[in-house]
Amino acid sequence: MTQPLFHPDEVRAQALAGFDRVGAGIYAAMPEQHREFFAALPYLFVATLDDQGWPVATLFSGPPGFLRTPDDTHLRISAPRRNDDPAQAALQSGKLVGALGLDFSNRRRNRANGVIGRTDKNRIEIEVRQSFGNCPQYIQRRELYPVAGTPAPIEYLPALDAAAQALIRRADTFFVASCAHTELAQGGVDMSHRGGKPGFIHLADNSLWIPDFRGNRYMNTLGNLLAQPRAALLFIDFDSGDILHLQGETQILWQADIDHGVEGAERYWRFDMRSAWRFPQALPWRGRNLEYSPATLNTGVWQG
C-alpha cells in the first residue's frame, strides 16, 4: 500500500485553501542533486523542539563542504555549536529535526527532515526521512560576502525593543519552524522560508500578521500549525549579522478579507510572541540585495 505524501492536517489545510489535488516530489532519501546542493552551501537553517515541546530554530555556517552526505539518508553538519544558543543545545540524538538549504545566489532551496543520529560538539548527523525541493518564489537574490568579527553573547528580550521591531518591519525574508504529527512518517519538524516586499509583515505590539501568498500548495507549515499552533520565527539582519529568534502561538485566518491587507495574500496567519532572543553580529557573512523575487511583483505591503 502506497503511503500518503501528506499528514492529515496538511490535507485539511489544502482543502481549506480550496486545493482539489496536490502532488509532490517528496522522497524518503536525498536525490543526488540534493546531495550536491547541500555540499556546496556555506550555511544551513535547522529546527527542532526544546524540552517543553516548543519549536526552536537556528543557523549553522561554515566553508562549503561543512555539510556532507555520506550516503543518501544522512546529512552531516560539521560545525561547532554555540554554547548559549537554546536551539543548538536542543539538537541531541533522537530528536526530530528539520533542515532547510537555501542558496540566495540562485533561489534554489531543498529540505531534509528526519531525526538526529550521532552527535558531538562539532558534528550533528541527520537521518533523513523526507527530502524535497521547493519553488524559488519569494526568495530575494543576494550576494553574500565574508566578514570577520566576534559574535556577541545572547540577549534575552522580555519585549521587542526598537531594533527588533525595526528588523521585523523592514524584513523581506524570514524562516519558520513548526512541528506536527510526530507519530507519522509524514509528520515531524519542518523548517520553511517566507518572503515578500519589505513591509509585508505587520507588527502590532507582540503580534505579527503575516500574509500567505500563492506557493507550491503543499501547505507544510500551515498544516503543521493547524495541528499544533506553536512556532518559532528566525529573522536575519543581512547588514549587521544579527539573528532574532521568536517563539509564539499562531492562528490562521483562511479568508483574506482583512481591512488594509496585503495585495496578493490568499490568507493570513497571526503569530503571538511568547519569548524572544537575539544574537548580535552572529553571522560570519553579510548579504547585499541584488534582486527581489519576480513573484513579489504581484504582492504588496500593509497599508495604514
N, C-alpha and C positions, 0 to 999 in steps of 0.2 A: 504494500500500500504506500502510495506517494505521500510524503509528509507535506503539510501545508507550508507555504512560504512565510506566512504572517501569523502572529499570535492573535487571539480573539479580539483584543481591543484595537489592534491595528486594522483588522477587518471592520470593526464597528466604526472607527474613525473614517475609514474610506467610505462607508455607507452614509455617515452623517455629512460628509463633504460632497456627496452626490456622485461618487465614482461607481460605475457599474462593474467594471472588471479591471483588475490591476495585475500586470505581470511584472516579474522582477528577475534579474540575474543575481540571485543570492546563492552562494556556493558554500559547501562545507569545508573547503580548503582554498588557499590562495592560488589563483591562476598565475602563470609565470610573469605576465605583465605587471601584476600587483606586486610580486616579489621584487622585481626590478625597480618598480616605482618607489617602494619603501626604502630600498638600499641607497637610493640617490638623495633622500631627504635630509636636511640639516635640523629638523625638529619634528616632534610628534605630539599631538594632543591626546590626552589619556583621561579616562573617567573610571571611577569605581565607587564603592559605598563605604562610608565611615562606620564606626562601631554602633552608631544609632540608626543605621539604615538610610542615612541621607546621601544622595549623590554628591560626589566631590569631583573636581576637575583640576588638571594640571597640564604642564607643558614641559617636555624634555627637549634640550638642544644638544647638538654635537656635530662634529665634522661628518660629511657624507660617508656612510659606512658604519656609523654608530648604531644603525638599525640593520639587523641581519635576519635572514630567513634560512636556517639550516636545512629546513625542508618546507613543504607546502602547508604544514599545520602548526608551525612555530615561528613566532615573530619575537626576536630578541632585541631588547634595548640595553645598550652598554653605555651607561652614564651614571655618574654619582647622584645620589638623592640629596635634596635639601633637608637638613635636619629640622627646619622649622616649617615645612610645608605639610599641613594636615593631610592633603590628598596623597602626596608621595609616601607618607608614613602608613597610609591605609593600604598600599599596594603590597599585599602579602600573599603567600602561596595559598591557593584555594579560593581566593576572592574573585568574584566576577569582574570583568574589565571590558571596556570599550575603547578602541583606538581609532583615531581619525588622522590619516595622512592627507595633507593638502599642499599643493605646490602653487604658491602665489604667483609664480612667474608665468604659468600657463593655464591656471584654473583647473588643473586635474585634482581629483580627490577620490580616495578609496578608504573603506572602513574595514576593520578587523575586530570582531567581537568574540569573546570567549572567557577563559578562566586563566588565572595566573598559575604557572607551574613553578619552576625553580627560581629562586631569588637570592641575591646577596646585596651588599651595599652598593655595588657598581653594576648590577645586572638584574633585569626583570625579563622573564620569558613568558610570553602569552601563548597559551594553547588555543589556537584559532578554531572556532566553531561556526562562525559566519564571516564570509568575505564578500564584499560587494562594492561596486563603484556607484558614484553619484554624478549627476549632471553638473556642468560648470556654472550654472546660473547663479547670479548674485555674488560671485566671488570677484573681488576687486583685484586687478592685476597690480602687483607690487614688485619692486626691486629691493632685495634685502642686501645689507652691507654690514660687515662686522664692526663692532665697537668694543674697545677694551674698557674695563671698569670693574668695580667691586659691587656686587649686589648688596643692597641694604636689607636689614632684618625685616621680618614680617610685621605688619601693622594691623592690629585688630580694630575694626571700625564699629563702634556701638551704633553709629548712624552714618549715612553717606555724607562725607564732607564736601567742600566746594570742588576739590579736584576730582573726586569720584563722580560727582554729579556732572561735571563738565565732560568727563570722558564718555559717560553714557550718552549724553545728549549729542555729542558730535560723532559718535561711533557709526561706522559703516559696516562693521563686522563684529560678530561675537560668536561664542560657542556655547552649546547647551548639553549638559549631561542629564540623562534620565534612566529609569530602570523599571521593568515590569515583568511579570510572569516568569520569575526566575526558575520555576519548576519545569518550564517547557523549553524544548530545543530552539523554538523561535523567539524566546524571551531573553532577558538578561540586561546588562548595562550597555548603554549606547552613548556615543559622543557625536554631535551633529554641529553643522555650521549654519549660521543665519547672516544674511547681508541685505543691504539696501542703501539708499542715499543717506548721507549724514542728516540726522533728524528723523529717521524712520522709527525710532523708539521714543515713546512719550514717557517721561518720568514725572510722577506726581507723588510727592512725599517719598515713601519707601516702596512704591508700587511702580512697576514698569508695564506699559501697554505695548504689545508687540504685534504688528501685522503679520499675517501668514500669506505669502504670495504663492502664485502658481508654481508647483515644483514637480517632482517625479511621481507623486501620488502614492508613494509607499506609506506615508503617514507614520513613520517610525517614531518620531518624537511625540506627536500629538496622541498617537495610540498608547504610548507609554504613559503620558500624562493623564489620559482618561482612566487608566487602571491605578496609577499611583501619582498624585499631583506634585510630589516633591521633585525639585530640580536644582541644579547648580548652573550658574552662568559664569563664563570666563570672558573678560574683556582685556584686550591688549592695547596699550598705548604705543603705537609704532614710532612715535617721536622720542619718547622718554625711555622706553623699555619697561615701563611699569606693567604689572599684571594685577587685575582686580578680579576677585572671586566673590560671588554672591550665592547664598543658599536661600531657598524660599519655597513657597507653595503656589501652585498655579490654578487657574480656572480658564477654560476655553469658551469663547463666545463664537458660536457657529454661524451666526447671521451678521454680515458685515454692514450693519446699519447704524454705526456709532456716529454721533454728530462730530463734525470736524475730523473725520477719519482720514485714512491714507489711500490715495489713488492706487488701484491695483490689488488692494487687500481682498482676499476671498473669505477671510475670517480673522479673528484676533485671539490672543491669549494674554492673560494678565499674570504677572509674577509679583507676589507679595514677599518682600525680603524679610528674612528672619535672622541672618547673620552675614557678616562681610569681613574680608581681609584683603590686604594689598601687599604686594612685593615691589617696592620701589627699585627701579633700574635693574630689574631681574634678568633681562634678556641680553645675551652677548651679541645681538644684532639689532638693527633698526630697519624700518621699511619706508621707502618713498613711493607714493602712489603714482602709477603710470597710466592707468586707465580704469574707469568704472565699468563694471559688467554691463554689456549691452542690455541684459534683462532689466536693469534698473531704469531704462528709458521709459518703461511702461508703469513705473511705480512712482509714488510721491512721498511726502513727508507730512507730519502732523501740522495742522493749521490751528492757530488760536491758542 
